[in-house]
Amino acid sequence: MQENYLAKWLNNELTEEELAVFKKSDEYASYQRILEASKTMEGPDFDVEDALQAIKNKRILQEPKVVQLKPFRRFLKVAAAVTIIMVGSYFYLNTLNENITTQFAENKEVILPDSSEIIMNADSKIAYSKKKWDTERNVSLNGEAFFKVAKGERFTVTTDHGTVAVLGTQFNVEGREGFFEVTCFEGLVSVSYKGSETKLPAGTSFMVVEGEIVPAEEPKNLNPSWMDNESTFKSIPLKYVLDEFQRQHNVKVKTQNIDLGKLFTGTFSNTNTDLALQSISVPSRIKFKLEGNKVLFYAESAP
């Protein structure tokens, strides 16, 4: 690659033939990635013209007979631009968090830098800093996930509702709009909610529905039911049951003339849609109409 290709590329001065040759070079891919990363940030204020003028004045004083050449000015512009891009990109890329999401009807397993495990339920998102994990063991959660924390490793789980602090334990956290639940399956979990802290030993849960702390059923298994392809509820408003059905089966839910605040107790399958619909509608005394990937739940008395 000719030495002036980078300068001409940054100034959009390459001919079609030169651009074709430049794109085939080993350096082109690296320059392209740096340029793409720089588009999402703003570089520090740097007046190239002022800097060039200062250099020019200094050189004139020291060497009165030297004439400034346009190629030198162009080189300084390119050097300043490349320096800003490379330095800015380095700091930008090193502050990025790891962001992992699941879609409807999807679960995913994540291994953290300390070998702790996270199993994510459908329609969930976690974020954490991989590079700073040794000093910032914090996982941000929006949705639901089951955590298996490595022995002796302490970190926190942050949700929009509250914070969970753990040390070598297994627990489940669900933080969705209007709903927050933490269940400890092993060890000890500390839950902070609205300035108050609650200690959860193994076999206990903490639940908040629509901003109110409500009694939670003790877990009967060694892991949450959704990990066994079932969704289980005890005295939970029907609204949240239907929301979970939608997430697990990727079926759009609509309702007509039904009481979404009615409490539901029961279990439905996360893999068999027809069976799940029957498991919800029969005990709730409502009907449903399934068409493609849409379902309408309606009251028995509705036309």
PEZI-V740816 format. One record per pair of residues at least 6 apart in sequence whose ideal C-beta (glycine too) atoms are under 8 Angstrom apart, sorted by the first residue. I is the first residue (numbers start at 1). J is the second residue. Records with the same first field share a line. If there is no record, write none. Layout:
I->J / J
//
This chain:
1->21 / 22 / 25 / 27
2->18
5->14 / 18 / 21 / 22 / 25
6->27 / 31 / 78 / 82
7->74 / 75 / 78
8->14 / 18
9->19 / 22 / 31
10->78 / 81 / 82
11->74 / 78
14->22
22->28
34->85 / 86 / 89
35->85
37->89 / 92 / 93
38->84 / 85 / 88 / 89
40->92
41->88 / 89 / 92
43->84 / 85 / 88
44->84 / 88
46->80 / 84
48->76 / 77 / 80
51->76 / 80
52->73 / 76 / 77
55->76
56->68
59->66 / 68
60->66
94->131
97->127 / 128 / 129 / 130 / 140
98->127 / 128 / 129 / 130
99->125 / 126 / 127
100->108 / 110 / 120 / 125 / 126 / 127
101->124 / 125
102->108 / 120 / 121 / 122 / 123 / 124 / 125 / 143
103->122 / 123 / 250
104->122 / 123 / 246 / 247 / 248 / 249 / 250
105->122 / 247 / 248 / 249 / 250
106->122
107->119 / 120 / 121 / 122 / 227
108->119 / 120
109->117 / 118 / 119 / 120
110->117 / 118 / 119 / 120 / 126
111->117 / 118
112->118 / 128 / 133 / 139
113->130 / 133 / 134
114->133 / 137 / 150 / 153
115->150
116->147 / 148 / 149 / 150 / 153 / 155
117->147 / 148
118->126 / 139 / 145 / 146 / 147 / 148
119->145 / 146 / 148 / 227
120->126 / 143 / 144 / 145
121->143 / 144 / 145 / 146 / 174 / 226 / 247
122->143 / 247 / 248
123->143 / 247
124->141 / 142 / 143 / 144 / 145
125->141 / 142 / 143
126->139 / 140 / 141 / 142 / 143 / 145
127->139 / 140
128->138 / 139 / 140
129->136 / 138
137->153 / 154 / 155 / 156
138->155 / 156 / 157 / 158
139->147 / 155 / 156 / 157 / 158
140->157 / 158 / 159
141->157 / 158 / 159 / 173 / 175
142->159 / 160 / 175 / 176
143->174 / 175 / 176
144->172 / 173 / 174 / 175 / 176 / 226
145->172 / 173
146->170 / 171 / 172 / 223 / 224 / 227
147->157 / 166 / 169 / 170 / 171 / 172 / 173
148->170
149->155 / 166 / 167 / 168 / 169 / 170 / 171 / 187
150->168
151->168
152->167 / 168
153->167 / 168
154->165 / 166 / 167 / 168
155->166
156->163 / 164 / 165 / 166
157->163 / 164 / 166 / 173
159->173 / 175 / 180
160->175
161->175 / 180 / 193 / 208
162->175 / 180 / 182 / 191 / 192 / 193 / 194 / 208
163->191 / 192
164->171 / 173 / 182 / 189 / 190 / 191 / 192
165->189 / 190 / 192
166->187 / 188 / 189 / 190
167->187 / 188
168->187
169->184 / 185 / 186 / 187 / 188 / 189 / 202
170->184 / 185 / 186 / 187 / 223
171->182 / 183 / 184 / 185 / 186 / 187 / 189 / 200
172->181 / 182 / 183 / 185 / 223 / 224
173->181 / 182
174->180 / 181 / 182
176->240 / 243
178->209 / 210 / 211 / 240
179->208 / 209 / 240
180->193 / 207 / 208
181->205 / 206 / 207 / 208 / 216
182->189 / 191 / 200 / 205 / 206 / 207
183->200 / 204 / 205 / 206 / 216 / 219 / 224
184->200 / 201 / 202 / 203 / 204 / 205
185->202 / 203 / 219 / 222 / 223
186->202
187->202
188->199 / 200 / 201 / 202
189->199 / 200
190->197 / 198 / 199 / 200
191->197 / 198 / 199 / 200 / 206
192->198
193->206 / 208 / 213
198->206
200->206
203->218 / 219
204->216 / 218
205->216 / 217 / 218 / 219
206->213 / 216
207->213 / 214 / 215 / 216
208->214
209->236 / 237 / 240
210->237
214->235
215->235
216->234
217->234 / 235
221->228
225->231 / 232 / 267
226->248 / 270
229->269 / 270 / 271
230->267 / 268 / 269 / 270
231->241 / 244 / 245 / 248 / 267 / 268 / 270
232->266 / 267
233->240 / 241 / 264 / 265 / 266 / 267
234->265
235->263 / 264 / 265
236->263 / 264 / 265
237->260 / 261 / 262 / 263 / 264
238->258 / 259 / 260 / 261 / 262 / 263 / 264 / 284
239->260 / 261
241->264 / 268 / 280
242->253 / 255 / 260 / 280 / 297
243->253
245->251 / 253 / 268 / 276 / 277 / 280
246->252 / 253
248->270 / 276
249->270 / 273 / 276
250->293
251->273 / 290 / 293 / 294 / 295
252->293 / 294 / 295
253->295 / 297
254->294 / 295 / 296 / 297
255->296 / 297 / 298
256->296 / 297 / 298 / 299 / 302
257->298 / 299 / 301 / 302
258->284 / 286 / 297 / 298 / 299
262->284
264->280 / 283 / 284
265->283
266->279 / 280 / 283
267->279
268->275 / 276 / 279 / 280
269->275 / 276 / 279
270->276
273->290
274->290
277->288 / 290 / 295
280->286 / 288 / 297
281->287 / 288 / 297
285->300
286->297 / 298 / 299 / 300
287->297 / 298 / 299 / 300 / 302
288->295 / 296 / 297 / 298
289->295 / 296 / 298
//
